[in-house]
Amino acid sequence: MTKLQTLPAPEQGPGKSGKLPGKRTGGIRIRGNARRPRESRGTLAFSRSARLKALAKHALLIITGGIMIYPLLWMVVSSLRPNDLIFREPGLWLNSLDMSNYTDGWSALSHPFGHYMLNSAVVVIGSILGNLISCSMAAYAFARLQFSGKKLFFGIMLLTIMLPFHVIIVPQYILFSQIGWVNTFWPLIVPKLLATDAFFVFLMVQFIRGIPKELDEAARIDGAGHPRIFLRVILPLMVPALATTTIFTFIWTWNDFFGALIYLTDPDMFTVPVALRAFVDSQSATSWGSLFAMSIVSLLPVFLVFLFGQRFLIKGIATTGIK
């Protein structure tokens, strides 16, 4: 019988003694476990500096956010304090809870505060419906129809975004005064039915341009005209843009003070911002606690709308290319 001879293991380089490392077992050299290379000092220093930068950035963001939200927190805390301690204790610590500001503020004016919130709700609902109907139709015309002067009219529409509201308030007031609409909700709602908010028209135009035209052509082959294409094809796909328009219109209209102050003179017609202004009296003591309490109450609808519509708002802005 011939003896089997084992071949030497592959060379791994000489060690300190000039021999190959490893153990021999029956003439077979066993290689040792390869060690993972340790991170260099430069890599560790870089990771530490990156962590320190991220920590400093987050700390700066937290501090900035705290500074920005401090007035709101102070208003919440002040609404729970007696009126004579609001400006004596400017901190955020509460020694005791006092809910009398909410009960007194709710019935401090000629009507309960819910009456003014209902007035604001009427204006807000009318403004939302007006913007959704008129701005979507104007956006479809600019995005899909072909007519002479289209680019010129679109440019003029964009220029109106830079036109301040205070410039046109005087001719508008004269017009509505001659019609007899002063001290009614119509001056605050009717302009929304005429697509006067160019920002929403532009937002919807950008969204419609992202919808493939092949869908329009397929509907046109089936015999659909522009009204049916708009209602059956384009409008169902515009949900993110319509939701964004709804949220912005709600927030801007609910917080509108100047327009309501100009057109509404009867206390029965006051909206929430004008009603809050009634708490401030230049001739007598101002009830700051009631004012802060009702301000918190008026902010709750805005907070809830933004909270539940945030994902639609982000999706609508992202899909229209507006940044």
The 8 nearest C-alpha neighbors of each residue, nearest first, counted from 0:
[[1, 2, 3, 4, 5, 6, 25, 26],
 [0, 2, 3, 4, 5, 6, 26, 25],
 [3, 1, 4, 0, 5, 6, 26, 25],
 [4, 2, 5, 1, 0, 6, 26, 25],
 [3, 5, 2, 6, 26, 1, 7, 27],
 [6, 4, 26, 3, 7, 27, 25, 8],
 [5, 7, 4, 8, 27, 26, 9, 28],
 [8, 6, 5, 9, 27, 28, 26, 10],
 [7, 9, 28, 10, 6, 27, 29, 30],
 [10, 8, 11, 7, 28, 6, 12, 19],
 [9, 11, 12, 8, 19, 13, 7, 20],
 [12, 10, 19, 9, 13, 20, 8, 30],
 [11, 13, 10, 19, 14, 20, 18, 17],
 [14, 12, 17, 19, 18, 11, 15, 20],
 [15, 13, 17, 16, 18, 19, 20, 12],
 [14, 16, 17, 13, 18, 19, 20, 12],
 [17, 15, 18, 14, 13, 19, 20, 12],
 [16, 18, 13, 14, 15, 19, 12, 20],
 [19, 17, 13, 16, 14, 20, 15, 12],
 [18, 20, 13, 14, 12, 11, 21, 17],
 [21, 19, 14, 18, 13, 22, 11, 30],
 [20, 22, 30, 29, 31, 28, 19, 23],
 [23, 21, 29, 28, 24, 20, 30, 27],
 [24, 22, 28, 27, 26, 29, 25, 21],
 [25, 23, 27, 26, 28, 22, 29, 21],
 [26, 24, 27, 23, 28, 5, 22, 29],
 [25, 27, 24, 23, 5, 28, 7, 6],
 [28, 26, 24, 23, 25, 29, 5, 7],
 [27, 29, 23, 8, 22, 21, 24, 30],
 [30, 28, 22, 21, 23, 27, 31, 24],
 [29, 31, 21, 28, 32, 22, 20, 8],
 [30, 32, 21, 33, 29, 20, 22, 34],
 [33, 31, 34, 30, 35, 29, 21, 20],
 [34, 32, 31, 35, 30, 36, 21, 11],
 [33, 35, 32, 36, 37, 31, 30, 38],
 [36, 34, 37, 33, 38, 32, 39, 31],
 [37, 35, 34, 38, 39, 33, 40, 42],
 [36, 38, 35, 39, 34, 40, 42, 43],
 [39, 37, 42, 36, 40, 43, 41, 35],
 [38, 40, 42, 41, 37, 43, 36, 44],
 [39, 41, 43, 42, 44, 38, 45, 37],
 [42, 40, 44, 39, 43, 45, 38, 46],
 [43, 41, 45, 39, 44, 40, 46, 38],
 [44, 42, 40, 46, 45, 41, 47, 39],
 [43, 45, 41, 47, 42, 46, 40, 48],
 [44, 46, 42, 48, 43, 47, 41, 49],
 [47, 45, 49, 43, 48, 44, 50, 42],
 [46, 48, 50, 44, 49, 45, 43, 51],
 [47, 49, 51, 45, 50, 46, 52, 44],
 [50, 48, 46, 52, 47, 51, 45, 53],
 [51, 49, 47, 53, 48, 52, 54, 46],
 [50, 52, 54, 48, 49, 53, 55, 47],
 [53, 51, 49, 55, 54, 50, 56, 48],
 [52, 54, 56, 50, 55, 51, 57, 49],
 [55, 53, 51, 57, 52, 56, 50, 58],
 [54, 56, 58, 52, 53, 57, 51, 59],
 [57, 55, 53, 59, 58, 54, 52, 60],
 [58, 56, 60, 54, 59, 55, 61, 53],
 [57, 59, 55, 61, 56, 60, 54, 62],
 [58, 60, 56, 62, 57, 61, 63, 55],
 [59, 61, 57, 63, 58, 62, 64, 56],
 [62, 60, 64, 58, 59, 63, 65, 57],
 [61, 63, 65, 59, 64, 60, 58, 66],
 [64, 62, 60, 66, 65, 61, 59, 67],
 [63, 65, 61, 67, 66, 62, 60, 68],
 [64, 66, 62, 68, 63, 67, 69, 61],
 [67, 65, 63, 69, 64, 68, 62, 70],
 [68, 66, 64, 65, 69, 63, 70, 71],
 [67, 69, 65, 71, 66, 70, 64, 72],
 [68, 70, 72, 66, 71, 67, 65, 73],
 [71, 69, 73, 72, 68, 74, 67, 66],
 [72, 70, 74, 73, 68, 69, 75, 67],
 [73, 71, 69, 75, 74, 70, 76, 68],
 [72, 74, 70, 76, 71, 75, 77, 69],
 [73, 75, 77, 71, 72, 76, 291, 78],
 [76, 74, 72, 78, 73, 77, 71, 295],
 [75, 77, 73, 79, 78, 74, 72, 91],
 [78, 76, 74, 80, 79, 75, 85, 73],
 [77, 79, 292, 288, 291, 75, 76, 80],
 [80, 78, 97, 77, 76, 96, 98, 75],
 [81, 79, 77, 97, 78, 85, 82, 84],
 [82, 80, 84, 83, 97, 85, 288, 79],
 [81, 83, 288, 84, 85, 80, 287, 286],
 [82, 84, 81, 85, 86, 87, 80, 288],
 [85, 83, 87, 81, 82, 86, 88, 80],
 [84, 86, 77, 87, 82, 83, 88, 80],
 [87, 85, 88, 84, 89, 83, 82, 77],
 [86, 88, 84, 85, 89, 83, 90, 82],
 [89, 87, 86, 90, 85, 84, 91, 92],
 [90, 88, 86, 87, 85, 91, 73, 77],
 [91, 89, 88, 92, 73, 93, 76, 87],
 [90, 92, 73, 76, 93, 89, 72, 88],
 [91, 93, 90, 94, 76, 88, 89, 95],
 [94, 92, 95, 91, 96, 76, 80, 79],
 [93, 95, 92, 96, 80, 97, 91, 79],
 [96, 94, 93, 97, 80, 79, 92, 81],
 [95, 97, 79, 98, 80, 93, 94, 81],
 [96, 98, 79, 80, 99, 81, 95, 100],
 [99, 97, 100, 101, 79, 96, 102, 78],
 [98, 100, 102, 101, 97, 103, 79, 81],
 [101, 99, 289, 103, 288, 98, 102, 104],
 [102, 100, 104, 292, 99, 103, 98, 105],
 [101, 103, 99, 105, 104, 100, 106, 98],
 [104, 102, 100, 105, 101, 106, 107, 99],
 [103, 105, 289, 107, 101, 106, 102, 100],
 [104, 106, 112, 102, 103, 111, 107, 101],
 [105, 107, 111, 104, 103, 108, 112, 110],
 [106, 108, 104, 103, 105, 109, 111, 110],
 [109, 107, 110, 106, 111, 112, 104, 105],
 [108, 110, 107, 111, 106, 266, 267, 112],
 [111, 109, 108, 112, 114, 106, 267, 107],
 [112, 110, 106, 113, 105, 114, 108, 109],
 [111, 113, 105, 114, 115, 110, 106, 116],
 [112, 114, 116, 111, 115, 117, 105, 110],
 [115, 113, 117, 112, 116, 111, 110, 118],
 [116, 114, 118, 270, 117, 271, 113, 112],
 [115, 117, 113, 119, 118, 114, 271, 120],
 [116, 118, 120, 114, 115, 119, 113, 121],
 [119, 117, 115, 121, 120, 116, 270, 114],
 [118, 120, 270, 116, 122, 117, 121, 123],
 [119, 121, 117, 123, 118, 122, 124, 116],
 [122, 120, 118, 124, 119, 123, 125, 117],
 [123, 121, 119, 125, 120, 124, 126, 188],
 [122, 124, 120, 126, 125, 121, 252, 249],
 [125, 123, 127, 121, 126, 122, 120, 128],
 [124, 126, 122, 128, 123, 127, 188, 129],
 [127, 125, 129, 123, 188, 124, 128, 191],
 [128, 126, 124, 130, 129, 125, 245, 248],
 [127, 129, 131, 125, 126, 130, 132, 124],
 [128, 130, 192, 191, 126, 132, 127, 131],
 [131, 129, 127, 134, 191, 133, 132, 128],
 [130, 132, 128, 129, 134, 135, 133, 127],
 [133, 131, 129, 130, 135, 134, 128, 136],
 [132, 134, 194, 136, 130, 192, 135, 131],
 [135, 133, 194, 200, 137, 130, 136, 131],
 [134, 136, 138, 137, 133, 132, 131, 139],
 [135, 137, 139, 133, 138, 134, 140, 132],
 [138, 136, 134, 140, 139, 135, 133, 141],
 [137, 139, 204, 135, 141, 200, 140, 136],
 [140, 138, 142, 136, 137, 141, 143, 135],
 [139, 141, 144, 137, 138, 142, 143, 136],
 [142, 140, 138, 139, 143, 144, 137, 204],
 [143, 141, 139, 140, 204, 138, 208, 144],
 [142, 144, 140, 139, 141, 145, 208, 207],
 [145, 143, 140, 141, 142, 146, 139, 225],
 [144, 146, 143, 147, 149, 141, 140, 142],
 [147, 145, 149, 148, 144, 140, 141, 150],
 [146, 148, 149, 145, 150, 151, 152, 144],
 [149, 147, 151, 150, 152, 146, 153, 145],
 [148, 150, 152, 147, 151, 146, 153, 141],
 [151, 149, 153, 152, 148, 154, 147, 141],
 [152, 150, 148, 154, 153, 149, 155, 156],
 [153, 151, 155, 149, 154, 150, 156, 148],
 [152, 154, 156, 150, 151, 155, 149, 157],
 [155, 153, 157, 151, 156, 152, 150, 158],
 [156, 154, 158, 152, 157, 153, 151, 159],
 [155, 157, 153, 154, 159, 158, 197, 152],
 [158, 156, 154, 159, 155, 160, 153, 197],
 [159, 157, 155, 160, 156, 161, 154, 162],
 [158, 160, 162, 161, 156, 157, 155, 197],
 [161, 159, 158, 162, 157, 197, 198, 156],
 [162, 160, 159, 158, 163, 157, 164, 197],
 [161, 163, 159, 160, 164, 158, 166, 167],
 [164, 162, 165, 166, 161, 167, 160, 159],
 [163, 165, 166, 167, 168, 162, 258, 161],
 [164, 166, 168, 163, 167, 169, 162, 257],
 [167, 165, 164, 163, 168, 169, 162, 170],
 [168, 166, 169, 165, 164, 170, 171, 163],
 [167, 169, 171, 165, 170, 166, 172, 164],
 [168, 170, 172, 171, 167, 173, 166, 165],
 [171, 169, 173, 172, 167, 168, 174, 166],
 [170, 172, 174, 168, 169, 173, 175, 167],
 [171, 173, 169, 175, 174, 170, 176, 168],
 [174, 172, 176, 170, 171, 175, 177, 169],
 [173, 175, 171, 177, 172, 176, 170, 178],
 [176, 174, 178, 172, 180, 177, 173, 179],
 [175, 177, 179, 173, 178, 174, 181, 172],
 [178, 176, 174, 179, 175, 173, 180, 172],
 [179, 177, 175, 176, 180, 174, 181, 173],
 [180, 178, 176, 177, 181, 175, 182, 183],
 [179, 181, 175, 183, 178, 176, 185, 182],
 [182, 180, 262, 183, 176, 179, 175, 263],
 [183, 181, 263, 262, 264, 180, 265, 184],
 [184, 182, 181, 185, 180, 263, 186, 262],
 [183, 185, 187, 186, 188, 122, 182, 180],
 [184, 186, 188, 187, 189, 183, 180, 181],
 [187, 185, 188, 184, 189, 180, 175, 190],
 [186, 188, 185, 184, 189, 190, 122, 258],
 [189, 187, 185, 126, 191, 186, 125, 190],
 [188, 190, 192, 191, 185, 186, 187, 193],
 [191, 189, 193, 192, 188, 195, 187, 186],
 [190, 192, 129, 189, 130, 193, 188, 126],
 [193, 191, 129, 189, 190, 133, 194, 130],
 [192, 194, 190, 191, 195, 133, 189, 129],
 [195, 193, 134, 133, 196, 191, 192, 130],
 [194, 196, 193, 197, 191, 190, 192, 134],
 [197, 195, 198, 194, 199, 200, 191, 130],
 [196, 198, 200, 199, 195, 160, 156, 201],
 [199, 197, 201, 196, 200, 202, 160, 157],
 [198, 200, 202, 201, 197, 196, 203, 244],
 [201, 199, 197, 134, 138, 203, 202, 198],
 [200, 202, 204, 198, 199, 203, 197, 205],
 [203, 201, 199, 205, 200, 204, 198, 319],
 [204, 202, 206, 200, 205, 201, 138, 240],
 [205, 203, 138, 201, 207, 206, 202, 142],
 [204, 206, 319, 208, 202, 203, 207, 201],
 [205, 207, 319, 203, 209, 204, 208, 202],
 [206, 208, 204, 209, 210, 205, 203, 142],
 [209, 207, 205, 206, 210, 142, 204, 211],
 [208, 210, 207, 206, 211, 205, 319, 318],
 [209, 211, 207, 208, 212, 206, 233, 214],
 [212, 210, 213, 214, 209, 208, 215, 207],
 [211, 213, 215, 214, 210, 216, 208, 143],
 [212, 214, 216, 211, 215, 217, 218, 210],
 [215, 213, 217, 212, 216, 211, 218, 232],
 [216, 214, 218, 212, 213, 217, 219, 228],
 [215, 217, 219, 213, 218, 214, 220, 212],
 [218, 216, 214, 220, 219, 215, 213, 221],
 [217, 219, 221, 215, 220, 216, 223, 214],
 [218, 220, 223, 216, 222, 221, 217, 215],
 [221, 219, 217, 222, 218, 216, 223, 215],
 [222, 220, 218, 219, 223, 217, 216, 224],
 [221, 223, 219, 220, 224, 218, 217, 227],
 [224, 222, 219, 218, 227, 221, 228, 225],
 [225, 223, 227, 226, 228, 219, 222, 218],
 [224, 226, 228, 227, 229, 223, 219, 230],
 [227, 225, 229, 228, 224, 230, 223, 231],
 [226, 228, 230, 229, 224, 225, 223, 231],
 [229, 227, 225, 232, 231, 226, 230, 224],
 [228, 230, 233, 226, 227, 232, 234, 231],
 [229, 231, 227, 234, 228, 232, 226, 233],
 [230, 232, 228, 227, 229, 233, 234, 235],
 [233, 231, 228, 229, 234, 230, 235, 236],
 [232, 234, 229, 236, 235, 231, 230, 237],
 [233, 235, 237, 230, 236, 229, 232, 231],
 [236, 234, 237, 233, 232, 238, 231, 230],
 [235, 237, 234, 233, 238, 232, 239, 210],
 [238, 236, 234, 240, 235, 239, 241, 233],
 [237, 239, 241, 240, 236, 242, 235, 234],
 [240, 238, 315, 242, 241, 311, 237, 314],
 [241, 239, 315, 243, 237, 242, 238, 203],
 [240, 242, 238, 244, 243, 239, 237, 245],
 [243, 241, 245, 239, 244, 240, 238, 311],
 [244, 242, 312, 240, 246, 245, 241, 315],
 [243, 245, 241, 247, 242, 246, 248, 240],
 [244, 246, 242, 248, 243, 247, 127, 249],
 [245, 247, 249, 243, 248, 244, 242, 250],
 [248, 246, 250, 244, 249, 245, 251, 243],
 [249, 247, 245, 251, 246, 250, 252, 244],
 [248, 250, 246, 252, 247, 251, 253, 123],
 [249, 251, 247, 253, 248, 252, 301, 254],
 [252, 250, 248, 254, 253, 249, 255, 247],
 [253, 251, 255, 249, 254, 250, 248, 123],
 [252, 254, 250, 251, 255, 249, 119, 123],
 [255, 253, 251, 252, 250, 256, 272, 271],
 [256, 254, 252, 253, 251, 257, 258, 259],
 [255, 257, 272, 259, 258, 260, 254, 273],
 [256, 258, 260, 259, 255, 261, 273, 262],
 [259, 257, 261, 260, 256, 262, 255, 187],
 [258, 260, 262, 256, 263, 261, 257, 255],
 [259, 261, 257, 258, 263, 262, 256, 273],
 [262, 260, 258, 259, 263, 257, 264, 172],
 [261, 263, 181, 182, 259, 260, 258, 264],
 [264, 262, 182, 259, 260, 265, 261, 268],
 [263, 265, 182, 266, 262, 260, 268, 269],
 [264, 266, 267, 268, 263, 182, 269, 183],
 [267, 265, 269, 268, 264, 109, 263, 274],
 [266, 268, 265, 269, 110, 115, 109, 114],
 [269, 267, 266, 265, 263, 270, 118, 182],
 [270, 268, 266, 267, 273, 274, 115, 263],
 [269, 271, 119, 115, 118, 273, 272, 274],
 [270, 272, 274, 115, 273, 116, 119, 275],
 [273, 271, 275, 256, 274, 270, 254, 276],
 [274, 272, 276, 275, 271, 270, 269, 256],
 [273, 275, 271, 277, 276, 272, 269, 270],
 [276, 274, 272, 277, 273, 278, 271, 290],
 [275, 277, 273, 274, 278, 279, 272, 280],
 [276, 278, 274, 275, 279, 273, 280, 108],
 [277, 279, 276, 275, 290, 280, 286, 285],
 [280, 278, 285, 277, 276, 281, 286, 275],
 [281, 279, 285, 282, 283, 278, 284, 277],
 [280, 282, 283, 279, 284, 285, 278, 277],
 [283, 281, 280, 284, 285, 279, 278, 277],
 [284, 282, 280, 281, 285, 279, 286, 278],
 [283, 285, 286, 280, 282, 281, 279, 287],
 [286, 284, 279, 280, 287, 283, 278, 281],
 [287, 285, 288, 289, 290, 278, 284, 82],
 [288, 286, 290, 289, 285, 291, 82, 278],
 [287, 289, 78, 82, 291, 290, 100, 286],
 [290, 288, 104, 100, 292, 291, 287, 286],
 [289, 291, 287, 293, 288, 292, 278, 294],
 [292, 290, 294, 78, 288, 289, 293, 74],
 [291, 293, 78, 289, 295, 101, 294, 290],
 [292, 294, 296, 295, 290, 291, 297, 289],
 [295, 293, 291, 297, 292, 296, 290, 298],
 [294, 296, 298, 292, 293, 297, 291, 299],
 [295, 297, 293, 294, 298, 299, 292, 300],
 [298, 296, 294, 295, 299, 293, 300, 271],
 [299, 297, 295, 301, 296, 300, 302, 294],
 [298, 300, 302, 301, 296, 297, 303, 295],
 [301, 299, 303, 302, 298, 304, 297, 296],
 [302, 300, 304, 298, 299, 303, 250, 305],
 [301, 303, 299, 305, 300, 304, 306, 298],
 [302, 304, 306, 300, 305, 301, 299, 307],
 [305, 303, 301, 306, 307, 302, 308, 300],
 [304, 306, 308, 302, 309, 303, 307, 301],
 [307, 305, 303, 304, 309, 308, 302, 301],
 [306, 308, 304, 305, 309, 303, 310, 311],
 [309, 307, 305, 311, 310, 306, 304, 312],
 [308, 310, 312, 305, 311, 306, 307, 313],
 [311, 309, 313, 312, 308, 314, 307, 315],
 [312, 310, 314, 308, 309, 313, 239, 315],
 [311, 313, 243, 309, 315, 310, 314, 308],
 [314, 312, 310, 316, 315, 311, 317, 309],
 [315, 313, 311, 317, 312, 316, 318, 310],
 [314, 316, 239, 240, 312, 318, 313, 317],
 [315, 317, 313, 319, 314, 318, 321, 312],
 [316, 318, 314, 315, 320, 319, 313, 321],
 [319, 317, 315, 320, 316, 314, 206, 321],
 [320, 318, 206, 205, 316, 317, 321, 202],
 [319, 321, 317, 318, 322, 316, 205, 206],
 [322, 320, 319, 316, 317, 202, 318, 205],
 [321, 320, 316, 317, 319, 318, 313, 315]]
